[in-house]
Amino acid sequence: MPCVLVVEDDPVIRASLIDVLSSCGHAVRSVGDGFGALREVTQGNVDAVVLDLGLPDLDGARALRMIRGISRVPVIVATARDDEEEIIRLLNAGADDYLVKPFSAGQLAARVGAVLRRSTGDGLTAPPTDGAAVSAGGARRGLAATLTVGDLRIDPPARTVQLAGVELHLTRREFDLLVYLAQHVGEVVSKRRILTDVWREAFVDDQTIDVHLSALRRKLGERGTHPRYLQTVRGVGIKMVTPR
């Protein structure tokens, strides 16, 4: 059953959208703000997004750019704004379709059905590799090599991570980010470099990195005041280190 994420801050409109989509046989999740939408999309279990522009924390256009930085999940912008230039700008920024409020239940159902048919998956794309990985010690090895940093054991081909023998459940992009940092252990890596080498996407906001780093730190059991693996070098970037 396809899962549609409704991003709408008005509870009445949100309830109406949920009813329409549920009646069409979709599983529906909903949030009322942009950062909530980003958290849902990073989990990788959303097949389409219906996105309002008038959100309380982020302008919907910025939320769209940030979503596009982490996923190719189909996004339908649903808003009362009907300016043609803005519609074109949002479509060029990565929106798959655009609905102007008020719209009928049938029109919403048809648009969602259309983008789902065009979709080829969850939209998260692992970055290309150059055919080699780098061990924590810095030596180049084949892709079969396991990356080891302290109690972390990362198996890139199997896409598995263990921390002190306990498997961690990471999203695809969190895993890609962790592998990249482990390949550059001891090196300060700028956010711009991460966006270039890991995301390889246009329309990416630096704050996208912050969202993923926060989730990754949480799963590594880190506290901001006492980081063990991921250290922030203020004004420069991120450095993965081997805990002492």
N, C-alpha and C positions, 0 to 999 in steps of 0.2 A: 504494500500500500504506500503510494507516494506521500512524503511528508512535506507540508507547506508551512513555512514560517510567516506569520502575520506580524508586521512591525507597525503598530498604530497606537498612539497615546490616548486617543479618545475611547473610553471604555464601551460606549454605546456602539460606535462604528466597529470597534474590534470584535464585539460580540456578534454583530451582524455578519461580518466577514467570516468569522469562525463557523457560524451556522451554515452559510452558503457553501463553503468549501467542504465541511463535514458531510453535508447532504449529497455532495458529488463523489463521496467515497474516499476523500483524502484524510490522512492523519494530519492534524493541525496543531502547531505550537504557536504561542503568541508572546510578544514582549511589547513594552511600551516605550522603549528608548533605543538609541543607536548602539550603545555599548552592550546592551543585552542582546541585540541582534548579532553583534560580532562574536559574543561568547557562544551563541547557538551555532553560528556558521562554522566556527573553529572546531566544533565537535564532529563535523563531517557527516551528520545524519539528517541534513535538510536537502530536499530535492528541488525546491523553488522558494523564492521569497517575494512576498507582497509588501512593498516598502512605502510608507508615508514619508513625505518630506518635512512636515512640521513637527519634528521631534523635540523633546524638552532639553536634551543634552547635546545633541549633534544635529547640525543641519543635514537633512536627508541626502543632499548631494555629496557631502563629505562622507557620510556613512556609506554611500554607494561606492565611492573611491576606495574606502578602506576594505569593504567586502571584496571588491575586485582585486585587492592586493593579496587576499588569502584564498580566494575561491573563484571558480567560474560557474557557480551555481546560478541558474536563471533568476533574474531579478525583474519584477514588474513594479514600476513606480506607480503608486496610486495616490493622487493628490488633487486638491482643488485648484492648483496653479495651472493655468492654461496658456501661458506665454509660449509662442511657437519657438522663439530662440532658445528658451530654457529647455523645452522638450528636445530640440536637436542637440543641445549641449549634453544633456543627460544620456541620450541614446549614444552619442559619441564617447561618453565616459564609461559606457559599459552596460547601461540598462538594456534589457532584452525587449521590453514593451513598456507602454505608458498608458494609464487610464486616468481620465479626468473625472473627478467627482462632480455631481452624482452619476453613478453608472449602475446598470442593471445587474442583477444576480447572474443572469444568463451570459452577459458580456464578460464578467469576471471569470466565470467557470470556463468559458471558451478560451480566453486568453491564457489562463493557467494550464489548461489542457494542451494548448498549442506549444507553450514553452517546454512543458514536460516531454512532449513527443520529440522535440528537437534536442533535448538534453541527452548527453552521452554518459552521464555518471555524476559523481558528487562534485566534479569540477576541480578538485585539488590536484595539482600537478607536481610531481617530484622533479627537482631540477636536474638537468642532464649532468652526467659526470664525465671526467676525462679518462675514465677507465682505470683509475687508481684511487686508493684511499691512503690516508696518512695516519700512522699510529701515534699514540700519545707521546712516544719518544721521539717522533719526528721522522722516522724512517718510512720511505714509501713502500707500500705493500700492495698485493693484489686485492680485489674487492672481497675476497673470501676472508681477509684479515679481520679480527675482532678489535675494535677500538677499546682500550682500557685506560680509564682515568680514575685513580683511586679505587673506590668500590663500584664504580660504574663499569658495566660490560655492555658494549654496543655492537650488535651484529648487523651491519648495513644490508647484506643480501637478504637476511631473514626479517629485517626491519623489527628487531626486538631489542629491548633495553632491560637490563637488570640492575638494581641498586642493592648491594649487599645480598645478592641472591634472590631478591624479590622483583618480579617482573613489573615494570611500569607500563601503564596504558596511555600512550601518547597519540595525539592526532597526527596525521600525516605531516603537516607543516611543522609541528613541534619536533617530530622526529628528525626531519630534514635540518632544522635549526640546530638541534643538539649534535647531530653528526658533524655539521660544518664547524661548530665551535670546538668539538673534540679533535677534529683534524687540524685545528690551529691552536691547540692547548698552549698556554703560556704567552700567547700573542694577543695584543689588544686589537680587536676588530671593530671598525666603525659601523654604525647602523647603515650608512649608505652602501658600504661594501656588502653587508648582509643582504640588503635589498637587491643589489646587483647580482650577487652570486647564488643566493638561495631562492628568492622570489622570482627573479627574471620576468617580472610583469611590469606593465605600465600602470599609471594611476595609483601608485602605492604611497601611502602616507607613512612617515617615520613612526607614528604612534602605533601602527600595526605591529612593529617590532616590540614595543612596550607591552602590548596585549599578550603576545606569545611568550615573551620572557617572563611575565608575571605568572602565566599559567605553568610554564616550565619550572620555574622556581618553586611553585607550590607543590608540584608533583615530585620534585627532588627533596621536599621537606625543608626548604631553606627559609630563613627569616631575613628580612631586609637588613637588619643591623648586624647579622652574623652570617654572611654568605659563605658557603663552603666551596662550591664549584663555580658559580657565576658571579664575577665581580664587576661592578660598574666603575669604570674610570671616567669620572665626571668630565664632560666636554670632549671626550675622545671616543669611547665606545665600550665594548664588553670584552672581558677576558675570562676564559675558562682556565682554572688552575687545578692542580692535584692537591687535595686537602692533606694537611700534615697531621 
